[in-house]
Amino acid sequence: MNEIKPSLKAENILQQIDSNTKLGELRKIAKEIKKDHELAMELWSTGEFLPRILAILIMNKKLLSEEVLNMLDRDMQSHPSKERTNLMDWLMANHLTKSKKTIALIESWENSPSALQRRTYWYYQARLRWTGQTPPDNTEELLSAIEANIAKEKPEVQWAMNFTAGWIGVYDEKYRERCMKIGEKTGLYKDEIVAKGCTPNYLPEFITMEVNKRQNK
């Protein structure tokens, strides 16, 4: 199969990126380019992680239909786990949370066949809470779904469900004990060693530490 030769514009950009390129540098390049969806798709087609991050930054969110998002999701599957979740997180932060249409898509992904999309659904629910926004009144349903499904979910989805339970426990005293019990029951992240100054993911510790931080303001 013949490879499509990249345009001069894409070639010029790709020459500025190597494995040592920092994310801040990509942001700077993106600022110069502004929005260029055609170029974004060209960079995306390289299959490489950093050009794909840059591609996300210069995409036109109006052109991100459900079909295009499903294609991007399928393409992300070729990356190692950490890169895969990074790409989806950048896509979410830069585009998916910026319009009602794409937020509605995120909200439809709870039972998506794609683990990345399910993870995004849960990460978005957590984000609504940790950014201090008034969360939707779906907390009871979320906790019931977490209790029923977290143990059998894929690791990346487990993390996001756990993260959601953590922030519910921090901000909603009524559910605090229930959220801690989820952690005790699943044992998820109980033995995880975290760097100094970082909050552990184990729910009883996460919730206790984050609540204390807010009370000691």
Backbone as CSV, one residue per row, in Angstrom:
resi,resn,N_x,N_y,N_z,CA_x,CA_y,CA_z,C_x,C_y,C_z
1,MET,0.854,-1.204,0.000,0.000,0.000,0.000,0.889,1.253,0.000
2,ASN,0.628,2.166,-0.908,1.449,3.373,-1.005,1.096,4.358,0.093
3,GLU,2.116,4.871,0.743,1.879,5.885,1.777,1.608,7.224,1.107
4,ILE,0.662,7.959,1.678,0.365,9.291,1.135,1.442,10.241,1.649
5,LYS,2.058,10.941,0.714,3.119,11.878,1.102,2.494,13.071,1.819
6,PRO,3.048,13.428,2.999,2.469,14.564,3.719,2.679,15.866,2.953
7,SER,1.772,16.805,3.145,1.892,18.127,2.506,3.123,18.827,3.067
8,LEU,3.560,19.857,2.375,4.732,20.622,2.794,4.508,21.206,4.191
9,LYS,3.272,21.680,4.414,2.912,22.277,5.696,3.074,21.246,6.826
10,ALA,2.537,20.049,6.590,2.621,18.985,7.604,4.075,18.565,7.814
11,GLU,4.811,18.468,6.725,6.227,18.066,6.803,7.020,19.055,7.657
12,ASN,6.752,20.323,7.425,7.422,21.395,8.155,7.133,21.291,9.660
13,ILE,5.875,21.012,10.008,5.484,20.867,11.418,6.152,19.622,12.018
14,LEU,6.108,18.525,11.284,6.661,17.256,11.803,8.166,17.353,12.065
15,GLN,8.838,18.207,11.281,10.275,18.399,11.490,10.569,19.110,12.821
16,GLN,9.544,19.789,13.364,9.732,20.504,14.638,9.458,19.621,15.854
17,ILE,9.009,18.383,15.601,8.615,17.495,16.704,9.494,16.253,16.739
18,ASP,10.048,15.986,17.913,10.723,14.699,18.110,10.379,14.189,19.510
19,SER,10.980,13.078,19.896,10.596,12.447,21.173,10.900,13.326,22.393
20,ASN,11.739,14.350,22.218,12.067,15.240,23.342,11.173,16.480,23.406
21,THR,10.278,16.615,22.435,9.404,17.798,22.406,8.472,17.786,23.609
22,LYS,8.416,18.918,24.287,7.558,19.034,25.487,6.142,19.467,25.083
23,LEU,5.189,19.154,25.951,3.795,19.507,25.670,3.624,21.023,25.543
24,GLY,4.371,21.777,26.341,4.319,23.242,26.253,4.737,23.746,24.874
25,GLU,5.727,23.062,24.286,6.189,23.447,22.946,5.101,23.157,21.910
26,LEU,4.390,22.045,22.107,3.291,21.719,21.190,2.197,22.781,21.271
27,ARG,1.940,23.243,22.491,0.924,24.289,22.674,1.329,25.566,21.918
28,LYS,2.638,25.861,21.973,3.156,27.057,21.297,2.978,26.940,19.775
29,ILE,3.307,25.747,19.248,3.139,25.512,17.802,1.655,25.642,17.431
30,ALA,0.791,25.060,18.288,-0.653,25.096,18.027,-1.168,26.536,18.014
31,LYS,-0.621,27.366,18.894,-1.039,28.770,18.981,-0.728,29.504,17.677
32,GLU,0.419,29.154,17.096,0.807,29.784,15.826,-0.095,29.320,14.679
33,ILE,-0.438,28.022,14.701,-1.268,27.469,13.609,-2.719,27.919,13.745
34,LYS,-3.184,28.064,14.980,-4.603,28.294,15.314,-5.399,27.036,14.940
35,LYS,-6.551,27.185,14.270,-7.358,26.017,13.896,-7.082,25.647,12.439
36,ASP,-6.791,24.377,12.215,-6.576,23.888,10.846,-6.916,22.401,10.841
37,HIS,-8.190,22.118,10.573,-8.679,20.746,10.719,-8.026,19.793,9.716
38,GLU,-7.816,20.295,8.515,-7.197,19.455,7.466,-5.778,19.048,7.890
39,LEU,-5.029,20.019,8.375,-3.672,19.746,8.860,-3.731,18.804,10.073
40,ALA,-4.711,19.026,10.935,-4.870,18.165,12.119,-5.042,16.710,11.698
41,MET,-5.881,16.482,10.697,-6.125,15.102,10.247,-4.875,14.496,9.612
42,GLU,-4.094,15.342,8.967,-2.821,14.872,8.379,-1.844,14.449,9.482
43,LEU,-1.740,15.297,10.513,-0.852,14.971,11.637,-1.358,13.720,12.359
44,TRP,-2.682,13.631,12.499,-3.277,12.463,13.169,-2.916,11.180,12.414
45,SER,-2.907,11.256,11.085,-2.690,10.053,10.264,-1.266,9.492,10.388
46,THR,-0.355,10.241,11.038,1.004,9.718,11.254,0.989,8.537,12.225
47,GLY,-0.038,8.484,13.097,-0.108,7.406,14.091,0.802,7.633,15.286
48,GLU,1.531,8.768,15.287,2.483,9.042,16.372,1.826,9.857,17.489
49,PHE,2.267,9.623,18.712,1.634,10.236,19.878,1.717,11.773,19.874
50,LEU,2.910,12.347,19.787,3.035,13.808,19.892,2.372,14.540,18.726
51,PRO,2.555,14.087,17.462,1.798,14.735,16.387,0.280,14.638,16.601
52,ARG,-0.157,13.558,17.231,-1.603,13.416,17.491,-2.075,14.386,18.588
53,ILE,-1.219,14.613,19.585,-1.569,15.622,20.612,-1.705,16.986,19.947
54,LEU,-0.747,17.330,19.080,-0.809,18.608,18.366,-2.056,18.664,17.487
55,ALA,-2.362,17.554,16.840,-3.560,17.490,15.986,-4.808,17.845,16.785
56,ILE,-4.900,17.297,17.992,-6.062,17.576,18.844,-6.167,19.084,19.120
57,LEU,-5.027,19.723,19.360,-5.036,21.149,19.697,-5.518,22.036,18.544
58,ILE,-5.343,21.574,17.310,-5.710,22.443,16.172,-6.963,21.961,15.435
59,MET,-7.613,20.938,15.966,-8.860,20.459,15.345,-9.956,21.510,15.472
60,ASN,-10.899,21.430,14.553,-12.088,22.280,14.622,-13.203,21.472,15.299
61,LYS,-13.597,21.889,16.491,-14.566,21.087,17.260,-15.914,20.951,16.544
62,LYS,-16.219,21.891,15.648,-17.486,21.810,14.911,-17.511,20.626,13.953
63,LEU,-16.331,20.135,13.609,-16.250,19.017,12.655,-16.105,17.662,13.367
64,LEU,-16.207,17.673,14.689,-16.060,16.426,15.446,-17.421,15.756,15.633
65,SER,-17.873,15.131,14.570,-19.144,14.405,14.622,-18.946,13.104,15.401
66,GLU,-20.045,12.424,15.687,-19.955,11.129,16.386,-19.118,10.138,15.588
67,GLU,-19.285,10.174,14.283,-18.533,9.274,13.396,-17.023,9.545,13.488
68,VAL,-16.656,10.832,13.448,-15.231,11.203,13.535,-14.676,10.808,14.904
69,LEU,-15.436,11.064,15.971,-14.967,10.723,17.318,-14.776,9.210,17.481
70,ASN,-15.672,8.437,16.888,-15.512,6.972,16.938,-14.260,6.525,16.191
71,MET,-13.961,7.214,15.073,-12.746,6.891,14.314,-11.497,7.237,15.135
72,LEU,-11.507,8.423,15.765,-10.361,8.828,16.595,-10.176,7.832,17.735
73,ASP,-11.280,7.417,18.332,-11.247,6.443,19.422,-10.615,5.134,18.957
74,ARG,-11.041,4.652,17.783,-10.467,3.397,17.249,-8.970,3.555,17.012
75,ASP,-8.579,4.711,16.480,-7.151,4.950,16.208,-6.330,4.970,17.493
76,MET,-6.916,5.494,18.565,-6.193,5.572,19.847,-5.850,4.191,20.397
77,GLN,-6.608,3.178,19.982,-6.389,1.826,20.518,-5.004,1.278,20.162
78,SER,-4.365,1.874,19.141,-3.035,1.386,18.736,-1.930,1.870,19.686
79,HIS,-2.264,2.773,20.602,-1.266,3.340,21.512,-1.198,2.542,22.814
80,PRO,-0.054,2.600,23.515,0.001,2.012,24.863,-1.025,2.706,25.762
81,SER,-1.391,2.053,26.857,-2.480,2.509,27.722,-2.354,3.980,28.148
82,LYS,-1.172,4.379,28.606,-1.006,5.746,29.116,-1.202,6.785,28.010
83,GLU,-0.638,6.511,26.838,-0.793,7.440,25.707,-2.261,7.515,25.285
84,ARG,-2.907,6.361,25.278,-4.311,6.258,24.867,-5.194,7.161,25.742
85,THR,-5.014,7.031,27.058,-5.847,7.833,27.963,-5.458,9.313,27.892
86,ASN,-4.169,9.593,27.680,-3.734,10.994,27.517,-4.407,11.642,26.312
87,LEU,-4.424,10.919,25.193,-5.036,11.462,23.974,-6.512,11.763,24.207
88,MET,-7.211,10.809,24.828,-8.642,11.018,25.064,-8.873,12.164,26.059
89,ASP,-8.008,12.265,27.069,-8.155,13.359,28.047,-7.947,14.727,27.390
90,TRP,-6.968,14.810,26.497,-6.733,16.076,25.781,-7.918,16.403,24.871
91,LEU,-8.447,15.371,24.222,-9.600,15.572,23.354,-10.791,16.067,24.174
92,MET,-10.970,15.476,25.351,-12.068,15.868,26.223,-11.891,17.314,26.704
93,ALA,-10.714,17.632,27.209,-10.479,18.963,27.783,-10.531,20.072,26.733
94,ASN,-10.021,19.780,25.536,-9.926,20.821,24.509,-11.169,20.952,23.637
95,HIS,-11.951,19.877,23.548,-13.100,19.918,22.623,-14.411,19.384,23.198
96,LEU,-14.361,18.198,23.795,-15.617,17.502,24.109,-16.450,18.217,25.166
97,THR,-15.789,18.961,26.063,-16.554,19.656,27.109,-16.950,21.076,26.692
98,LYS,-16.675,21.421,25.431,-16.863,22.817,25.003,-18.189,23.085,24.290
99,SER,-18.931,22.035,23.968,-20.221,22.297,23.304,-21.278,21.333,23.813
100,LYS,-22.528,21.778,23.758,-23.642,20.952,24.253,-23.732,19.640,23.477
101,LYS,-23.424,19.707,22.183,-23.532,18.527,21.321,-22.563,17.437,21.775
102,THR,-21.305,17.829,22.038,-20.314,16.810,22.426,-20.481,16.392,23.888
103,ILE,-20.983,17.306,24.737,-21.280,16.908,26.122,-22.376,15.852,26.109
104,ALA,-23.373,16.034,25.241,-24.453,15.039,25.126,-23.884,13.690,24.691
105,LEU,-22.875,13.724,23.828,-22.231,12.465,23.404,-21.533,11.799,24.583
106,ILE,-20.755,12.583,25.342,-20.081,12.029,26.525,-21.108,11.365,27.433
107,GLU,-22.233,12.044,27.628,-23.250,11.531,28.547,-23.935,10.266,28.026
108,SER,-23.733,9.971,26.731,-24.322,8.747,26.165,-23.345,7.569,26.215
109,TRP,-22.147,7.804,26.747,-21.090,6.788,26.685,-20.993,5.869,27.911
110,GLU,-21.924,5.977,28.848,-21.804,5.167,30.070,-21.667,3.679,29.755
111,ASN,-22.416,3.207,28.756,-22.384,1.778,28.410,-21.803,1.539,27.019
112,SER,-20.947,2.453,26.567,-20.327,2.314,25.245,-19.475,1.044,25.186
113,PRO,-19.398,0.407,24.006,-18.504,-0.755,23.869,-17.026,-0.365,24.037
114,SER,-16.726,0.929,23.871,-15.341,1.394,23.988,-15.009,1.738,25.437
115,ALA,-13.987,1.082,25.976,-13.561,1.372,27.355,-13.117,2.826,27.485
116,LEU,-12.493,3.369,26.454,-12.045,4.773,26.496,-13.227,5.721,26.617
117,GLN,-14.296,5.406,25.898,-15.481,6.265,25.968,-16.167,6.121,27.331
118,ARG,-16.206,4.890,27.862,-16.788,4.709,29.196,-15.968,5.472,30.233
119,ARG,-14.639,5.390,30.094,-13.757,6.118,31.013,-14.045,7.619,30.933
120,THR,-14.260,8.140,29.727,-14.516,9.567,29.547,-15.825,9.966,30.210
121,TYR,-16.833,9.102,30.095,-18.115,9.367,30.757,-17.888,9.575,32.255
122,TRP,-17.130,8.666,32.864,-16.913,8.746,34.316,-15.986,9.895,34.695
123,TYR,-14.969,10.106,33.888,-14.035,11.199,34.172,-14.776,12.539,34.112
124,TYR,-15.709,12.650,33.161,-16.496,13.873,33.034,-17.372,14.081,34.276
125,GLN,-17.981,13.010,34.783,-18.804,13.119,35.996,-17.950,13.583,37.177
126,ALA,-16.724,13.054,37.270,-15.814,13.479,38.348,-15.443,14.948,38.171
127,ARG,-15.171,15.317,36.940,-14.729,16.680,36.622,-15.790,17.711,37.007
128,LEU,-17.058,17.367,36.772,-18.148,18.274,37.143,-18.091,18.599,38.630
129,ARG,-17.643,17.615,39.412,-17.618,17.796,40.859,-16.329,18.483,41.319
130,TRP,-15.184,18.028,40.781,-13.942,18.588,41.316,-13.701,20.016,40.856
131,THR,-14.350,20.443,39.784,-14.172,21.840,39.367,-15.092,22.771,40.152
132,GLY,-15.845,22.193,41.098,-16.671,23.020,41.964,-17.996,23.438,41.341
133,GLN,-18.312,22.876,40.159,-19.605,23.189,39.550,-20.707,22.467,40.337
134,THR,-21.912,22.973,40.242,-23.025,22.274,40.879,-23.293,21.020,40.063
135,PRO,-23.087,19.848,40.645,-23.230,18.627,39.835,-24.689,18.326,39.521
136,PRO,-24.930,17.561,38.451,-26.310,17.162,38.154,-26.835,16.257,39.272
137,ASP,-28.149,16.111,39.335,-28.711,15.334,40.446,-28.728,13.826,40.150
138,ASN,-27.599,13.322,39.658,-27.530,11.894,39.312,-26.597,11.117,40.248
139,THR,-26.257,11.706,41.396,-25.261,11.096,42.286,-25.676,9.704,42.747
140,GLU,-26.923,9.552,43.126,-27.418,8.248,43.595,-27.255,7.182,42.504
141,GLU,-27.636,7.532,41.279,-27.519,6.583,40.147,-26.062,6.250,39.862
142,LEU,-25.199,7.271,39.933,-23.771,7.037,39.679,-23.197,6.058,40.699
143,LEU,-23.502,6.289,41.968,-22.943,5.408,43.009,-23.474,3.983,42.876
144,SER,-24.741,3.839,42.523,-25.294,2.491,42.326,-24.582,1.785,41.175
145,ALA,-24.321,2.530,40.087,-23.617,1.948,38.929,-22.172,1.595,39.289
146,ILE,-21.529,2.451,40.073,-20.150,2.176,40.500,-20.128,0.915,41.366
147,GLU,-21.021,0.837,42.335,-21.060,-0.332,43.233,-21.306,-1.621,42.449
148,ALA,-22.156,-1.539,41.434,-22.503,-2.745,40.666,-21.410,-3.162,39.681
149,ASN,-20.680,-2.188,39.141,-19.815,-2.512,37.985,-18.316,-2.308,38.151
150,ILE,-17.888,-1.559,39.157,-16.462,-1.185,39.214,-15.530,-2.401,39.265
151,ALA,-15.934,-3.427,39.996,-15.037,-4.590,40.173,-14.756,-5.301,38.855
152,LYS,-15.708,-5.256,37.920,-15.517,-6.008,36.671,-15.083,-5.132,35.497
153,GLU,-14.879,-3.831,35.752,-14.503,-2.929,34.660,-13.016,-3.039,34.313
154,LYS,-12.666,-2.490,33.158,-11.257,-2.442,32.738,-10.531,-1.420,33.615
155,PRO,-9.215,-1.598,33.821,-8.475,-0.725,34.743,-8.660,0.770,34.494
156,GLU,-8.656,1.189,33.221,-8.759,2.636,32.963,-10.150,3.172,33.339
157,VAL,-11.173,2.314,33.190,-12.535,2.729,33.558,-12.681,2.685,35.083
158,GLN,-12.091,1.653,35.689,-12.104,1.558,37.170,-11.539,2.826,37.789
159,TRP,-10.417,3.283,37.235,-9.779,4.485,37.786,-10.758,5.667,37.768
160,ALA,-11.447,5.868,36.632,-12.343,7.019,36.496,-13.578,6.880,37.391
161,MET,-14.080,5.654,37.541,-15.226,5.429,38.436,-14.806,5.699,39.885
162,ASN,-13.630,5.228,40.232,-13.084,5.433,41.570,-12.896,6.932,41.833
163,PHE,-12.403,7.640,40.821,-12.164,9.081,40.898,-13.482,9.824,41.128
164,THR,-14.522,9.385,40.433,-15.852,9.983,40.608,-16.356,9.760,42.032
165,ALA,-16.245,8.522,42.506,-16.680,8.212,43.879,-15.892,9.056,44.882
166,GLY,-14.607,9.263,44.599,-13.756,10.066,45.480,-14.273,11.480,45.625
167,TRP,-14.579,12.126,44.483,-15.027,13.524,44.543,-16.452,13.657,45.073
168,ILE,-17.273,12.634,44.842,-18.607,12.658,45.465,-18.427,12.632,46.983
169,GLY,-17.542,11.756,47.455,-17.293,11.632,48.891,-16.728,12.905,49.503
170,VAL,-15.927,13.626,48.741,-15.325,14.867,49.246,-16.385,15.960,49.370
171,TYR,-17.193,16.117,48.325,-18.103,17.272,48.264,-19.501,17.010,48.805
172,ASP,-19.871,15.746,48.958,-21.233,15.444,49.385,-21.203,14.583,50.640
173,GLU,-21.301,15.264,51.769,-21.146,14.580,53.059,-22.136,13.430,53.240
174,LYS,-23.311,13.599,52.662,-24.371,12.593,52.775,-23.912,11.226,52.250
175,TYR,-23.031,11.264,51.214,-22.587,10.010,50.575,-21.168,9.606,50.985
176,ARG,-20.566,10.370,51.884,-19.138,10.175,52.190,-18.811,8.745,52.649
177,GLU,-19.564,8.280,53.631,-19.285,6.953,54.178,-19.483,5.870,53.115
178,ARG,-20.512,6.041,52.316,-20.801,5.063,51.247,-19.643,4.997,50.240
179,CYS,-19.099,6.154,49.906,-17.976,6.205,48.959,-16.730,5.539,49.552
180,MET,-16.471,5.779,50.830,-15.326,5.134,51.479,-15.496,3.608,51.477
181,LYS,-16.743,3.164,51.676,-17.008,1.721,51.715,-16.743,1.064,50.363
182,ILE,-16.972,1.814,49.287,-16.671,1.277,47.946,-15.187,0.924,47.887
183,GLY,-14.347,1.849,48.392,-12.901,1.604,48.407,-12.534,0.422,49.282
184,GLU,-13.142,0.349,50.457,-12.837,-0.758,51.381,-13.236,-2.097,50.769
185,LYS,-14.395,-2.113,50.119,-14.906,-3.362,49.552,-14.072,-3.829,48.358
186,THR,-13.726,-2.887,47.458,-12.980,-3.283,46.254,-11.493,-3.453,46.552
187,GLY,-10.991,-2.696,47.542,-9.558,-2.739,47.838,-8.714,-2.081,46.758
188,LEU,-9.371,-1.409,45.814,-8.632,-0.789,44.708,-7.654,0.261,45.224
189,TYR,-6.410,0.161,44.764,-5.342,1.137,45.054,-4.902,1.145,46.525
190,LYS,-5.335,0.150,47.303,-5.009,0.135,48.739,-3.501,0.090,48.968
191,ASP,-2.799,-0.658,48.141,-1.348,-0.818,48.335,-0.526,0.076,47.411
192,GLU,-1.198,1.012,46.758,-0.495,1.898,45.823,0.443,2.838,46.589
193,ILE,1.656,2.949,46.082,2.615,3.874,46.706,2.607,5.161,45.874
194,VAL,2.338,6.280,46.542,2.291,7.557,45.811,3.438,8.460,46.253
195,ALA,3.806,9.359,45.340,4.897,10.295,45.641,4.476,11.226,46.764
196,LYS,5.474,11.738,47.488,5.221,12.655,48.600,4.410,13.862,48.115
197,GLY,3.394,14.217,48.872,2.570,15.370,48.497,1.415,15.023,47.577
198,CYS,1.389,13.770,47.070,0.293,13.357,46.186,-0.808,12.663,46.993
199,THR,-2.027,12.772,46.539,-3.151,12.136,47.233,-3.313,10.712,46.715
200,PRO,-3.391,9.717,47.605,-3.576,8.338,47.145,-4.950,8.142,46.500
201,ASN,-5.062,7.148,45.618,-6.343,6.858,44.970,-7.261,5.995,45.834
202,TYR,-6.711,5.374,46.880,-7.530,4.507,47.745,-8.593,5.385,48.412
203,LEU,-9.865,5.075,48.172,-10.954,6.007,48.520,-10.977,6.483,49.974
204,PRO,-10.829,5.609,50.980,-10.865,6.141,52.350,-9.778,7.192,52.598
205,GLU,-8.588,6.971,52.037,-7.480,7.935,52.215,-7.707,9.186,51.361
206,PHE,-8.117,8.969,50.112,-8.341,10.092,49.190,-9.364,11.065,49.788
207,ILE,-10.502,10.516,50.208,-11.591,11.358,50.711,-11.172,12.071,52.000
208,THR,-10.557,11.324,52.923,-10.134,11.921,54.201,-9.152,13.076,53.968
209,MET,-8.147,12.834,53.110,-7.129,13.866,52.869,-7.708,15.100,52.178
210,GLU,-8.554,14.871,51.161,-9.116,16.011,50.420,-10.102,16.817,51.281
211,VAL,-10.862,16.123,52.125,-11.780,16.826,53.034,-10.976,17.668,54.019
212,ASN,-9.910,17.085,54.580,-9.058,17.813,55.533,-8.443,19.054,54.898
213,LYS,-8.009,18.926,53.650,-7.431,20.083,52.951,-8.424,21.235,52.892
214,ARG,-9.670,20.900,52.615,-10.689,21.933,52.466,-11.103,22.529,53.810
215,GLN,-11.044,21.720,54.860,-11.433,22.218,56.186,-10.332,23.058,56.834
216,ASN,-9.095,22.824,56.391,-7.964,23.554,56.982,-7.600,24.793,56.192
217,LYS,-8.474,25.201,55.288,-8.190,26.400,54.459,-7.991,27.623,55.332
